[in-house]
């Protein structure tokens, strides 16, 4: 009887291993597994027969053989399962993947979006004027977006920036201290903190406000900040830079004007408008002489250095340059619109 059992153990292991190896997919494997490993599996049935073996040593030995067979079976199931999962994953990826090799022809090649084009051109114009290009984060701290720009907690000008706040990322941060930047001016502070004058830099980027979309407003738009800090910088340098920039970016049939205005971070402050020969004045941005408190927040001595800063709306510049009637048109992603500006 025991030699018979030996044989049966070997046979049922072999047949179970064969079944596992021939399972063609994970579902078929599951069926095989419940048949060979379950209570009704052949090895389990053989184990139940052990009670009939009288000799205790032989019973032990047979028990060990069955245990070994079960371990080998379990190992082969794991290996087969991995193989099948790998194969099925590969097949799924292949079937869901897009064929990016399709040839769409030379004439249908894409091009940069009208706002990206404006941004690149702006950078080119300012690099041509001797400026460097810097960047800062879109998720900002209250400190950089407001506080260091001479807008302490209770400052009324804060309410002009309809701000989107984020949940603080760490328990050390106060609620309301993390936000999506409402302008590119915080990059001024970051730049001053890491670089001593002379500074001649522009800082383009995306900004966010809870503004209702209309012909000239979007809740997500783009600005380019300018910052110059050096010895002996005056308002005349600011006016000259803006005039040079207007001619270079828009062409000689555009003129610019500066209108007195107010920003907490500049003193004096002005608003910057442009127009075509026959057109209406369009507000493009704000500018002014950097407020001494802002220089101090950036670690620069206002007794030694002065500076000017500006912040223009890039989307409005693209709109004016290409005579687009409504700023929202630029974000509907209608190819018929976008293809007009190759
Ligand atoms: C500012 O954001 C100041 N940080 C600008 C500045 C920088 C002043 C440095 C002084 C020194 P203002 O909120 O006016 O200012 O926005 C500047 C420009 O961004 C506007 O003139 C306009 O061209 C553009 N802009 C403002 N809101 C929107 C909007 N919702 N959609 C599109 N463009 C906008």
Boltz pocket constraint, residues with backbone or C-beta under 6 A from the ligand:
constraints:
  - pocket:
      binder: B
      contacts: [[A, 182], [A, 183], [A, 184], [A, 185], [A, 209], [A, 211], [A, 216], [A, 217], [A, 218], [A, 219], [A, 220], [A, 221], [A, 222], [A, 223], [A, 225], [A, 226], [A, 263], [A, 265], [A, 266], [A, 269], [A, 270], [A, 272], [A, 283], [A, 284], [A, 285], [A, 286], [A, 287], [A, 288], [A, 309], [A, 310], [A, 311], [A, 312], [A, 313], [A, 314], [A, 315], [A, 316]]
      max_distance: 6.0
